[in-house]
Amino acid sequence: MGILNVTPDSFSDGGRFAHLEPAVEQAFRLVEEGASILDIGGESTRPGAAPVSEEEELRRVLPVVEALAGRIHARLSIDTYKPAVAEACLRAGAEMINDVTGLRDARMASVAAAHGAAVVIMHMRGTPATMNQETAYSDVVAEVKAFLSRQATAARAIGVDEIILDPGIGFAKTAPQSFELLRRLGEFADLGCPLLIGPSRKSFLATLPGMEKLGDRLEGTLAASVIGVMQGASIVRVHDVKECRKALAVADAVKG
């Protein structure tokens, strides 16, 4: 899953693809590099990020979805927690919803079911503005797993057929908790859904030597991605698609 942030304030590439032409060019570049899913986001979810209005988010993402639908050989995912934004993008040709709030707004599952869309259910406490203050767990894996199981069951009951689960590395998690989720990712297998991980350039990597700066986290991202796939992840959400594809080719060869 290639990341396409059409925001002015994303933590990694904010502003680079905030206009239609460069966003479309980047989309085709990501697919050429090996992305089979494009995740289009119009609101930053970096720690401390302020929310944007529904109207502004639609202004950012809808033209990109419309420009790519039917023209690009990849599934289009809309990275949003707002049901109205998701619905507009599904009508325009998106096929997947990536909800960082994990369908806490029950209307989102209904939108997905009505359009036959896939859903990524991610675990996050609070909001991007508050999540770093909500990292107290007795057992991070057990509590994340319980949330994902509950939300997946509710989504199935509404009629969502394709459900993907994301433990939310870095979202309301400390660095040690994020590493623990990676280490114990195999414990999510019995939930019966494909797993997605999103370690790309995240700040949990900055706790390791030589990765303090954002631009120095490629190797850490690749290592986390390979570990995640070896532990059962089916989808890896990354900025650096070309490099990740090569690393994951090795992981796939080992897995057989």
N, C-alpha and C positions, 0 to 999 in steps of 0.2 A: 504494500500500500504506500504510494507516494504521497507526500504531504504537499498540498498546494494552499498556502496561506495568502488570502487576498485581503490582508489587513495591514494597516499602517503601523501596528505596534506588536507584532508577533515577537517572541523572545529571540528567535533565531534569524528570521529573514524579513522582519517587519518592513513593509513599504516596497520591497523589491517587485512584488507582483500585485500591487494594489490597484493596478489599472488593467483594463481588459486585454489589450494586446500582449503585454509581457506575461500575463497570467496564462493566456492560451498557448503562447510559445513555450512556457515552462511545462505546461501539461503535456504537450507533444514530446518534449525533451525527456520527461520522466518516463513516459511510455516507451520511448525508444531505448531508454536505459534499462527497462525491464519491469516497470510497474504494471501490474494487472488490475489494480484498483487505484483510483485517484480520490483522495479525501480533500474536499474543498471546504475551507473554513473562512468565515467572515467575522469572527469574534475571537480575539486572543483569549486563551485560557491559561496563560502564564501566571505564576503566583503573583497575587496583588492586582491583577488586571481588572479594570472597571468594565461593567457590562455595557453593551451597546443596544440601541433600540431595535425592535423588530424591523422597522422600516429601513434603518441604516444597514442592518445585516443583509436584508434582501437586496438593497441597492448594490451591495458589494458582490454577492454570490450569484444571484439569479442570472445576470448577463453571461457569466462564465459558464454556468451549466447549459444555458441555451446555446452558447457558441460551440460547446463540445459535444452535446448530445447527438448521437448518430454519426459523428465525424471521427471519433477516436476509438481505438480498439482497447478499451478498458472500461470496467464498471465505474460509474460515477457515484461517489459517496458524498453526502452532505454532512459536514461536521457542525451540528447544531443541537441545542436543547430546547428550541422553540418549535412547537408543533406547526405553527403557521408558516414558518420558514421552511421546515421540512416538506410540508404539503406542496408549497409552491414549486420547490425544486424537484420533487417527484413528478409533478405534472409536466415539468419542463424536460424531464428525461433522466433524472437521477434514479438510481436503483437501490440505494442503501442509505441508512441513517446511522451516523456515528454520534451517539448521545453520551457526552461526558458525565451527565448526571444520572445515567443508568435508568432512564424511564421513570424518574421520580414524578414527572408530570404524566399521569396515566393516559392523557390524550395522545401522547406520542405513539404509544403502541397501537392505538386505534387508527391513527394516520397510516402507520406502516401496514397494518392488516388490510386496510381499505385499498391500498395501492400494490399489495403483494410485494412489499419491499423487505429486504434484509435489514436487520437491526444489530448494531454493536452496542451492547450494554456494558458500560464502564463503571467501575466503582470510584466514587469520590465523595468525601464528606464536605458539607458546606458549599462554598462557592470559590472560584479562583481567588477572590479577595480575602477569604477567611480560611482557606483549607490548611495553610501552614500552622494554624493554631488548633487543628483538630486531628492530631496524630497519636492520640492515646489509645492503644489497643492492648488487650490481654493476650491475644494471639492474632496477629494481623492476617495470617492466611485463613484461619477459621472464620474470622469475622467478615472478611472480604468474600469468602466462598459462600457464606450464608446469605449475604446480600444478593450476590449474583444468582444463586439458586432461586431465591424468592422472586426476584424480578423476572427471571426467565420463565418460571412457572406462570406468573401473571400474564406475561406476554403471550405465551402459548394459549392460555385460556381465552384470550381476546381474538386469537387467530393468526398470530405472527408465526410463519413457518420456518424462516431461516434466522437463527439467533446465533450471534457470535459474542463471546464473553471476553472482557478486558479487565484485568485486575487493577489497572490504573496506577502503574508505576509512576512515582513522583507526585501523585495527586493525593494530598492529605496523607502522605507517607514520608517518614524520614529516610535518609539514605540507607541506614541499616535495614529498615523495613522493606525498602525497594529491592535490596539485594536478597533479602529473605524470600520475597515473593518469587524472584527469579529462581532461587535455589529450590524452592518447593512447588514450582509451577505444576509439576506432575500430579499434585494432589487435587487439581481442578479437573482432571480427566473424567472422573465419574459423573460430572455434571452433564456429560453427553453433548456438549456443544464445542465447535471449533474455538480455539483460543487466539486472541490477538494481544500482542505486546507493543508498547510504544516507548522504547528507551532512547530514542534519537536525540542526542546532544543535551540530554537533561541534566539538571544540576546535581543529581545523586552521583553522577560520574565525577563531578568536580571535587568530591571528597578524596579522590585518589590522586597520587602524585602525577604532575604533568598535565592534568586535565582541568585545572582551575579555570582556564579561559575557554570561552565558548568554541573558539576555532580549533581547539586542541582535543576535541572529544570524538573524532571520527573513529579512531581505533577502539576506544571504549564502547562506542555504539555498536561497532561490528562484533566485538566480543560478547556484549550483552545479547545481541540478536542471535548469534550462533548458539549461545547457551540456552536462550529461550526456545529455539527450534528443537534443540536436542532434548529439551524437557517437555516438548509437546505442543509448542505454539505452531499454529498453521499460517498465521498472518503476522508480518512485522511491519509496523508503520514507521517509515523513515524519511529523512530529507535526502540522504545520499544513496539513491537507488542503485546506481551503477556499481558502487563499491560493495554495497550490501548483497546484491545479487551474486557477486563473485564469492563472497564469504559463505553465503548460504548454499551455494553449489557444493562446497566442500562438506557442509553439514548434511546435505541431502545424500551425498555419495557415501558418507559414513553410515547414515541411517539405513541406506539400501532401499 
